[in-house]
Amino acid sequence: MGSTRLFLRLNPLSPIIFSPPTNFLFIKPKFTAATVSLLSAAAAPAVNQSLPYGPSLLKGKTPEIPKQQQQLEQENETETLFDESQFTRIFDIAALRVPARDCYALESRLRGHLLNWPRVRNIARVPGDEIETEFINLLRDNSDEDENVDSVETEEEPNSVLYREKLVKSFNVRGFVKFRNLARISRPRRRKRKGGKEEKEGNGRKEEVYAVEVVEEERKEMSGLLGEEFRGGEKWKGATRLLLLDEDLIDKDVKEFPEAIKVVLEEHTRKNTTPILELVRCRLTLFYDYWQMNDVLEALLPKGMIIPSAFETVGHIAHLNLRDEHQPLKYLIAKVVLDKNKPKIQTVVNKSDAIHNDYRTMQLEVLAGNHSLVTIVVENGLRFNVDLATVYWNSKLATERQKLLSGFNPSDVVCDVFAGVGPISISAAKIVKRVYANDLNPYAVDYLERNSVLNKLERKIEVYNMDGRRFIDAMFASNKAQSITQVVMNLPKDAAEFLDAFRGIYRGRPKDAMSNFPKIHVYGFSKARDPEFDFHERIRIALSEVAVNVEMRKVRLVAPGKWMMCASFILPESVAFARKSLNM
């Protein structure tokens, strides 16, 4: 009985896909604690510990740094916060080298036994291994030609009908398939978008995510004479690919492989007299750009420190709220946030102090990137120009603004007391009949006018720049009072205190002439154990009215034990015709 033979060789192959960078320079980090943490992470793989499946900075090997590069770094000290090459990790993996025509079919069959790492393709390309099919016969041995000569001679020339059917299969709706030059000409050109994939690959960052190469063995003596690409004695088998296998298979014998892989190897061995599938040993290198933001911060920050992984995005600006323990490492944290969120994020800022001014502008410190705080925010299909140095913006309230706008209808007239740059006013102008927008901050009013023109809604918005109480008194003292149906007071810190301005706003008008009263939406903060009851009481006190039917809901938890609330109610008739408040 004949025995089945498996042709499995660890043969030398050319490097695959990408080549790792050669400039591994050690840059002295500024922060000792971060350096110790990173070095301890790099040394962790030496300890026998069970780590979860998949890539990790605690696994793999770090590349060796030549002494010349270390001396060069010491002579030329830079201001770099940390050396990105410290995050390079090398993993030994096994791979099947397969014909290119079979790689996708085999990937589907072996999907559960492949590497399956995030952002790493299971199929790796072999550079220098591509060649036109017409030239493969020139590289084959005479023995192969002799085996196939009978089949070639017996093949009859097709008749005209078969020839036309064969020709039809040579092209599809996008152009010719089997003629590469004609296919390239006949296919429509792809439109290149700004910041699209074509541009990203052009700047070289895309190529530094990872690299795969076959572990080289000693080449034959002729390799030095014929060049690095010479694979002495190897027989050309056509274009090939690498199927990266599960990381646990690197140290196992073929007999211990899963049955699915062994079946594939046996099938191809029976069908081919020469080995087509080869089991090779590869080296997978993951660079700094591969790792996620949390992975890098966890390695850099001291053990036990909270990872600041959450931040607010305002256009191209990332807004951090760092704790006191993060302050010594704020520039390092900002660099990682910037690196891992490019090109969307171009500036990283941190709130250096709480909001104390009447304009609600934040004291921001630029930590990384460009120093421009002027950006464009897209919300609800509208564009808003924002300057975080002079105006207030909170992207976290986008969902809340949508809930508020869902209650408006085309017959409404909205009065926005604290409009800011117009996220509610301009969005409401798309729905309602008219909007009266006001803000105390002259810079916010300027951007409000710009944004209304930018979104072509300036004809439906009237902009004012005055104090909130004065604005309420002026609106309801004019002829516009009867048309106003919705009043928005989105100033959570002080909005409830402005409710006393509604006392007596219709005083002096005949009650019979008033058919309806406006609906008021007021926002506020509460730290009470029962925030609904607490905010309701503050509204009653401000209106000096006990019988106020309020619809109360929680918006979001802004801090531990501190809720942002929204109260909606119809202005009571008793308040509208009451005596003016003493504060007025």
C-alpha positions in Angstrom: 0.0 0.0 0.0 1.3 3.4 -0.9 1.8 6.0 1.8 0.5 9.5 1.6 3.3 12.1 1.7 3.0 15.7 3.0 5.5 18.1 1.5 6.0 20.5 4.3 9.1 22.6 4.2 10.4 25.6 6.2 12.1 27.1 3.1 13.5 30.6 2.7 11.1 33.1 1.2 11.1 36.7 0.3 9.8 39.3 2.8 6.1 39.8 2.6 3.8 42.9 2.3 5.7 45.6 4.1 9.2 46.1 5.3 9.7 47.3 8.9 11.3 50.7 9.4 15.0 50.7 10.0 15.2 53.8 12.1 14.5 52.3 15.5 15.8 55.2 17.6 15.5 55.2 21.4 14.3 58.6 22.5 14.6 59.3 26.2 11.1 59.9 27.6 10.5 62.9 29.7 8.6 61.1 32.4 10.4 58.6 34.5 7.2 56.9 35.7 6.0 56.4 32.2 9.3 55.0 31.1 9.4 52.5 34.0 5.9 51.4 33.2 6.6 50.9 29.6 9.8 49.0 30.2 8.1 46.8 32.7 5.4 46.0 30.1 8.1 45.1 27.6 9.8 42.7 30.1 6.5 41.1 31.0 6.5 38.4 28.4 9.6 36.8 30.1 7.3 35.9 33.0 5.2 32.8 32.7 1.7 34.1 32.8 -1.5 33.3 31.0 -2.5 36.0 28.6 -5.6 36.2 26.5 -5.6 35.3 22.8 -4.7 38.1 20.5 -2.1 40.8 20.2 -0.9 42.5 23.4 2.0 44.8 24.4 2.7 42.2 27.1 3.4 39.6 24.5 5.9 39.3 21.7 9.5 40.5 21.4 10.9 43.9 21.0 13.4 44.6 18.2 17.1 44.9 18.9 18.4 48.4 18.6 21.9 48.9 17.1 24.4 50.5 19.4 25.2 53.2 16.8 21.6 54.3 16.9 21.6 54.5 20.7 24.7 56.6 20.6 23.2 58.8 17.9 20.2 59.4 20.2 22.3 60.3 23.1 24.2 62.9 21.0 21.1 64.4 19.5 18.5 64.7 22.2 15.1 65.7 21.0 11.9 67.0 22.6 10.0 63.8 21.8 7.8 62.7 24.7 8.4 59.0 24.1 9.9 56.8 21.4 7.2 55.2 19.3 9.6 52.3 18.4 9.2 51.1 22.0 5.8 49.9 21.0 7.0 47.6 18.2 6.3 44.0 19.0 7.4 40.9 17.0 5.4 37.7 17.0 6.4 34.4 15.5 3.5 32.8 13.7 3.0 29.9 11.3 1.6 30.3 7.8 0.6 28.3 4.7 2.0 29.4 1.5 -0.7 28.7 -1.1 -1.3 29.6 -4.8 -3.0 33.0 -5.2 -5.9 31.5 -7.1 -6.8 29.2 -4.1 -6.2 31.6 -1.2 -9.7 32.9 -0.8 -11.3 29.5 -1.0 -8.8 28.1 1.5 -9.4 31.2 3.8 -13.1 30.4 3.8 -12.4 26.7 4.7 -9.8 27.5 7.4 -11.4 30.7 8.8 -11.7 29.3 12.4 -8.0 28.3 12.4 -6.5 31.5 11.0 -4.9 34.3 13.0 -8.0 36.5 13.1 -6.3 39.4 14.8 -7.9 42.8 14.7 -6.7 45.0 11.8 -4.5 42.2 10.4 -5.5 40.5 7.3 -5.3 36.7 7.3 -4.0 36.8 3.7 -0.5 38.2 3.2 0.9 39.1 -0.2 4.4 38.0 -1.3 6.1 40.9 -3.1 8.1 40.0 -6.2 6.0 36.8 -6.5 3.6 38.3 -9.1 4.2 37.3 -12.8 2.1 37.1 -15.9 0.5 33.7 -16.4 2.0 33.6 -20.0 5.5 33.5 -18.6 5.0 30.7 -16.1 5.7 28.0 -18.7 9.1 29.5 -19.3 10.0 28.9 -15.6 8.7 25.3 -15.4 10.9 22.2 -15.7 10.9 20.1 -18.9 9.4 17.3 -16.9 6.3 19.3 -16.3 6.1 20.2 -19.9 6.4 16.6 -21.0 3.6 15.6 -18.6 1.2 18.1 -20.1 2.2 17.7 -23.8 -0.4 15.0 -24.4 -3.2 17.2 -23.1 -2.1 20.1 -25.3 -1.8 18.0 -28.4 -5.2 16.4 -27.9 -6.9 19.7 -27.4 -8.9 20.6 -30.5 -9.3 24.1 -31.8 -12.8 25.4 -30.9 -15.3 26.1 -33.6 -16.7 29.6 -34.1 -19.6 29.2 -31.6 -17.4 27.9 -28.8 -14.9 30.7 -29.6 -17.5 33.4 -29.2 -18.7 31.9 -25.8 -15.1 31.8 -24.6 -14.6 35.4 -25.7 -17.7 36.5 -23.8 -16.2 35.2 -20.6 -13.1 37.4 -21.1 -14.8 40.6 -20.0 -17.7 41.8 -17.8 -19.6 45.1 -17.4 -16.5 46.9 -16.0 -14.3 46.0 -19.0 -11.9 43.2 -20.1 -10.9 40.8 -17.4 -8.1 38.7 -19.0 -6.4 41.6 -20.7 -5.0 43.8 -18.0 -4.1 46.8 -20.1 -7.5 46.9 -21.8 -9.2 46.5 -18.4 -7.4 49.4 -17.0 -8.4 51.6 -19.9 -12.1 50.6 -20.0 -12.8 50.9 -16.3 -14.1 54.2 -15.1 -11.8 56.3 -13.0 -12.4 56.3 -9.3 -13.2 59.7 -7.8 -10.6 60.6 -5.2 -12.2 62.1 -2.1 -10.4 64.6 0.2 -8.9 62.6 3.0 -9.9 59.4 1.3 -8.2 56.0 1.2 -6.1 57.0 -1.8 -4.6 60.0 0.0 -4.0 58.1 3.3 -2.0 55.4 1.6 0.1 58.0 -0.1 1.5 59.6 3.0 3.0 56.3 4.2 1.1 56.0 7.6 -1.0 53.2 6.3 2.0 51.1 5.7 3.3 51.3 9.2 0.5 49.4 10.9 2.1 46.0 10.6 4.5 43.9 8.5 4.7 40.2 7.7 7.9 38.5 6.5 9.0 34.9 6.2 11.9 33.9 8.5 14.9 33.7 6.3 17.3 30.7 6.3 20.8 30.7 5.1 20.8 31.3 1.3 22.9 29.3 -1.1 26.3 30.5 -2.3 24.8 31.7 -5.6 22.4 34.1 -3.9 25.2 36.5 -3.3 26.0 36.6 -7.0 22.5 36.6 -8.4 20.9 39.1 -5.9 18.7 39.0 -2.9 15.6 37.8 -4.9 17.4 34.6 -6.1 15.7 31.5 -4.7 18.3 29.0 -5.8 16.9 25.7 -6.9 13.3 26.6 -6.3 10.8 25.9 -9.0 8.4 28.6 -9.9 4.8 27.7 -9.0 3.1 30.9 -9.9 1.8 33.8 -7.7 1.4 32.7 -4.1 -0.1 34.1 -0.9 0.3 33.4 2.8 -2.5 32.3 5.0 -1.6 33.3 8.6 -2.5 30.5 11.0 -3.6 30.6 14.6 -0.9 31.9 17.0 -1.1 28.7 19.0 0.1 26.6 16.1 3.6 28.0 15.9 5.2 25.5 18.3 3.1 22.5 17.4 3.9 19.6 15.1 1.9 19.0 12.0 0.4 15.9 13.6 -1.1 18.2 16.3 -2.7 20.6 13.8 -6.5 20.8 13.6 -8.1 18.2 11.3 -9.3 20.9 8.9 -5.7 22.0 8.1 -4.5 18.4 7.8 -7.3 17.6 5.4 -6.4 20.5 3.2 -2.8 19.5 3.1 -3.6 15.9 2.2 -6.0 16.9 -0.5 -3.5 19.1 -2.3 -0.7 16.5 -1.9 -2.8 13.8 -3.6 -3.8 16.0 -6.5 -0.3 17.4 -7.2 2.9 15.5 -7.8 4.9 18.6 -6.6 4.3 20.3 -3.3 1.9 23.3 -3.8 1.2 24.1 -0.1 4.1 24.9 2.1 4.2 25.4 5.9 6.5 28.3 6.7 7.5 30.2 9.7 6.7 34.0 9.6 7.4 37.0 11.7 4.6 39.5 12.3 5.7 43.0 13.4 3.1 45.3 14.9 4.2 49.0 14.9 3.1 51.9 17.1 0.3 52.8 14.7 -1.3 49.4 15.2 -2.1 49.7 18.9 -5.3 51.4 20.1 -5.2 54.5 22.3 -6.1 52.6 25.5 -3.3 50.0 24.9 -0.7 52.7 24.6 -1.9 54.7 27.5 -2.1 51.6 29.7 1.6 50.9 28.9 2.7 54.5 29.5 0.8 55.5 32.6 1.8 54.3 36.0 0.1 51.1 37.2 -3.2 51.8 38.9 -3.8 55.2 37.3 -7.2 55.7 35.6 -6.9 55.7 31.8 -8.4 58.9 30.4 -10.0 57.2 27.3 -13.1 59.4 27.0 -13.1 62.9 25.5 -15.6 65.2 23.8 -15.1 66.0 20.1 -15.9 69.4 18.8 -15.1 69.5 15.1 -11.3 68.8 14.8 -10.8 69.5 18.6 -10.6 66.8 21.3 -11.6 68.2 24.6 -10.2 66.4 27.7 -11.2 66.7 31.3 -8.0 65.4 33.0 -7.9 64.6 36.7 -5.3 66.1 39.0 -3.3 62.8 38.9 -3.0 63.2 35.1 -1.6 66.7 35.1 2.2 65.7 35.2 1.5 63.5 32.2 -0.9 65.7 30.3 1.3 66.4 27.3 2.1 62.7 26.9 -1.6 61.8 27.1 -2.5 64.5 24.6 0.1 63.2 22.1 -1.4 59.7 22.2 -4.9 61.0 21.8 -3.7 63.0 18.8 -1.8 60.2 17.2 -4.6 57.7 17.6 -7.4 59.9 16.2 -5.8 61.5 13.2 -6.8 63.0 10.8 -10.2 63.7 12.4 -8.6 65.2 15.5 -6.0 67.9 14.9 -6.0 69.7 18.3 -6.1 68.4 21.9 -7.2 70.7 24.7 -7.8 70.4 28.4 -10.1 72.4 30.6 -7.7 74.1 33.0 -10.4 75.8 35.2 -14.1 75.7 35.9 -16.6 78.0 34.2 -16.8 81.2 36.3 -17.8 83.9 33.8 -21.2 85.0 32.6 -20.4 84.0 29.0 -19.8 80.4 30.1 -16.6 80.2 28.1 -14.1 77.6 29.3 -10.4 78.1 30.1 -8.7 75.8 27.7 -5.1 74.8 27.4 -3.8 73.5 24.1 -1.7 70.3 24.8 -1.1 68.9 21.3 -1.6 69.7 17.6 -2.3 73.1 16.1 -3.4 76.0 18.3 -6.6 77.0 16.4 -9.8 76.7 18.5 -12.0 77.8 15.6 -13.7 74.8 14.1 -16.8 73.7 12.2 -19.3 71.3 13.9 -21.9 69.4 11.9 -25.1 68.6 13.7 -28.6 67.7 12.4 -27.3 68.3 8.9 -26.3 71.9 9.7 -22.9 73.5 10.0 -21.9 75.6 12.9 -18.8 77.8 13.2 -17.5 77.6 16.8 -14.5 79.3 18.6 -14.1 77.5 21.9 -11.9 80.3 23.2 -14.9 82.8 23.1 -18.1 80.8 23.0 -19.7 77.7 24.6 -20.5 74.5 22.9 -21.4 71.0 24.2 -21.6 68.2 21.7 -22.9 65.8 24.4 -26.3 67.7 24.3 -26.9 66.8 20.6 -29.4 64.1 21.5 -31.2 66.3 23.9 -31.5 69.0 21.3 -33.1 66.5 19.0 -35.6 65.5 21.6 -36.5 69.2 22.2 -36.9 69.9 18.5 -39.2 66.8 18.0 -41.8 68.7 20.0 -41.9 71.7 17.6 -44.3 72.1 14.7 -44.4 74.4 11.6 -46.9 76.8 13.3 -44.7 77.5 16.3 -42.8 80.7 17.1 -39.7 80.0 19.3 -38.0 82.3 21.7 -34.5 81.1 22.5 -33.3 83.1 25.6 -29.8 81.7 25.8 -29.1 80.8 22.2 -25.3 80.7 22.1 -24.0 80.1 18.5 -27.4 78.7 17.6 -27.6 74.9 17.9 -31.3 75.1 18.9 -32.3 78.3 17.2 -30.9 77.4 13.7 -32.1 73.8 13.9 -35.6 75.0 15.0 -35.7 77.5 12.1 -35.9 74.5 9.7 -39.1 73.5 11.4 -41.0 76.4 12.9 -42.4 79.7 11.5 -40.1 82.1 13.3 -37.2 82.2 15.8 -36.1 85.0 18.1 -32.6 84.2 19.4 -30.7 86.0 22.1 -27.4 85.7 24.0 -25.5 88.0 26.3 -22.1 87.0 24.8 -21.4 89.4 21.8 -19.0 86.8 20.3 -21.7 84.1 20.4 -24.1 86.6 18.8 -21.6 87.2 16.0 -21.2 83.4 15.4 -25.0 83.0 15.6 -25.5 85.5 12.7 -22.7 83.8 10.7 -24.2 80.4 11.2 -27.7 81.5 10.2 -26.3 82.9 7.0 -24.1 79.8 6.5 -27.2 77.5 6.7 -29.4 79.9 4.6 -31.9 80.5 7.4 -31.2 84.1 8.2 -34.7 85.2 7.0 -36.4 83.1 9.7 -34.2 84.2 12.6 -34.0 87.5 14.5 -30.9 87.9 16.6 -30.6 89.9 19.8 -27.7 90.7 22.2 -29.0 91.5 25.7 -29.5 90.2 29.2 -32.0 87.3 29.5 -34.5 89.1 31.7 -34.4 92.2 29.5 -34.9 90.0 26.4 -38.0 88.3 27.9 -39.5 91.6 29.0 -38.8 93.2 25.6 -40.3 90.2 23.6 -43.5 90.0 25.6 -44.0 93.7 25.9 -44.0 94.0 22.0 -46.6 92.9 19.5 -44.7 89.6 19.1 -45.9 88.3 22.5 -49.1 86.8 21.2 -47.3 84.8 18.5 -44.7 83.2 20.8 -45.6 79.5 21.5 -42.3 78.0 22.7 -39.6 79.5 25.0 -36.3 77.7 25.5 -34.0 78.5 28.4 -30.9 76.3 28.0 -28.7 77.7 30.7 -28.6 74.9 33.3 -26.6 76.8 35.9 -28.9 79.9 36.2 -31.9 79.4 33.9 -34.3 78.7 36.8 -33.5 82.1 38.4 -34.7 83.9 35.3 -38.2 82.5 35.5 -39.3 85.4 37.7 -39.1 87.6 34.5 -42.4 85.9 33.4 -44.4 87.2 36.3 -46.8 89.8 34.9 -45.6 89.7 31.3 -49.3 90.0 30.1 -50.3 92.4 32.8 -52.2 95.3 31.3 -53.6 93.2 28.4 -57.2 92.0 28.3 -57.5 88.4 29.4 -60.1 87.6 26.8 -57.6 88.5 24.0 -55.1 85.8 25.2 -56.1 82.4 23.6 -53.0 80.5 24.6 -49.9 80.8 26.7 -46.3 79.8 25.7 -44.8 76.5 26.7 -41.5 77.0 28.6 -38.6 74.6 28.5 -36.1 75.3 31.3 -32.9 73.4 32.1 -31.1 73.1 35.4 -28.7 71.1 37.6 -29.6 69.3 40.8 -27.4 67.5 43.4 -30.4 66.6 45.6 -31.3 63.0 46.4 -34.6 63.5 44.6 -33.6 65.8 41.7 -37.1 66.0 40.1 -38.7 67.3 43.4 -35.8 69.6 44.0 -35.9 71.3 40.6 -39.7 71.5 40.7 -39.5 73.3 44.0 -37.0 75.8 42.5 -39.4 76.5 39.6 -42.3 77.1 42.0 -40.2 79.5 44.1 -39.0 81.4 41.1 -42.5 81.8 39.7 -44.0 82.4 43.2 -46.7 79.9 42.2 -47.5 76.6 43.9 -49.8 75.2 41.2 -47.5 74.6 38.4 -48.0 71.4 36.3 -44.4 70.4 35.2 -43.3 67.6 32.9 -39.9 66.7 34.4 -37.2 64.4 33.0 -33.5 63.7 33.5 -31.2 64.7 30.7 -27.8 63.3 31.7 -25.6 62.7 34.7 -22.9 65.4 34.4 -21.0 64.4 37.5 -21.4 61.9 40.4 -24.6 62.8 42.1 -25.3 65.8 39.8 -28.1 65.6 37.3 -29.0 67.9 34.4 -32.8 68.3 34.3 -35.3 69.6 31.8 -38.7 70.9 33.0 -41.5 71.8 30.5 -44.7 73.5 31.5 -47.3 75.9 30.1 -47.0 79.3 31.7 -49.8 79.6 34.3 -52.3 82.4 33.7 -52.0 83.4 37.3 -48.3 84.1 36.7 -48.7 85.8 33.4 -51.1 88.4 34.8 -49.5 88.7 38.3 -47.8 91.7 39.6 -44.3 92.3 38.4 -41.5 90.7 40.5 -39.6 92.9 42.9 -36.4 91.8 41.2 -37.5 93.4 37.9 
